[in-house]
Amino acid sequence: MKLGSPATGNDFFGREQELRDLWRYLESDHIRFPGVRRLGKTSILKRLEADAAEHGLLAKWVDVSNIDSAKGFVALLEQAFPENTIKRFLSDKTKQVADWFKIIRKVEVTLPDEAGGGGFGIELGEVLLEWQHAANHLHHRLSNQPLLILLDEFPVMLEKLIQRNRQEAEQLLTWLRIWRQSQGACRFVFTGSIGLQSLLERHRLGETMNDCFAYPLGPYKPSEARDLWKYFAQNADENTWQVTDLVIDHALSRVGWLSPYFLCLLLDESIRAARERQEEWPSKASGAASIEVEDVDDAYEQLLAERSRFHHWEKRLKDALAPAELDFCLSLLTHLSRKPEGLTLNQLSSRLAKREPDPDCRAQRIQELLVRLTDEGYTSSPDSNKRVQFLSFPLRDWWNRNHVR
């Protein structure tokens, strides 16, 4: 059971439907695969990478979070797919590759209008930059190879590139769009914890990736979350921990939004609490090792006490927002954290009136922040009663205990 790093092998649990969907959509589309922190996006990418060869694709998971230039991005892709590796794959997986080409020949792909001009939609007479020459060479070399390029933390890279050189960011996005819309056997999957679509829209670049099929990753279904607890409780350590449906349902009610990260953290802490309880009161322990409701509650308190499990949520906002907007955002989240049932938009507005006296401006600021906060997994979308709440109950309770405003 992995508690932070990507789950691979026997530690990867569930998500069968998501994997089937992704493989089906990849037959005809490139994919935007958004999902908030700690939902297991990277674990799914790693599973796609592991299974790709049997689908006739040479896959590579590429973390681009440390890249801040188009040149660096192109160089990273160049390194990820050496020519000799591609040739060896084509030789070793002849049948699977042939099957992949049979599938994609059924899909008719047309070139975009801007496909001229050296692959960047540039005007005649313009001089290509060094990275653009390298990008054209890369496109020519890879576009019709059976490759699956799994780009993790793409929005992080893009945000840094936009801040450094917006024109270069737009050129890179245009080049990628032309590649995607050109006929070829290669497929891209773009994912990351920062909301890609809202990032593009904030910078008026929303149309640069609207050709990709959007497949948002959601939380576990309750049945899948229950099965996860049962499976890992029996395989977590040398003991086979017994856990009833009543205890599991209580644990799920404490987590709220069923993120695999918090589900596994709470289970790990619950096992630790159960072990300590049995060691302290051996006379009360039954024959079988079991997790009780009180262990779950003790574990939940222990989970909230560890700042390192939550501070990145706060750090992300501090890195992304200007001081005035950050102060407004932190206040909004603090008010939400005090109400487990959430607040309506009108209630939020009244609580933030002192920070923004103008009602129209206040409504606009709340709306813009909620788009970002929803996209990045802090809050729910407004429901039919225009009520908003924290998605993750552990994050909500940690926020409430650590922010006084």
Helices and strands as residue ranges (DSSP letters): G 9-11, H 16-26, E 31-34, H 41-51, G 52-55, E 58-63, H 70-80, H 83-92, H 94-104, G 117-119, H 130-142, E 147-152, H 154-164, H 166-181, E 187-192, H 196-202, G 206-209, E 213-214, H 222-235, H 245-255, H 260-280, G 282-284, H 293-305, G 307-309, H 311-320, H 323-337, E 343-344, H 345-351, H 359-375, E 387-388, H 393-402
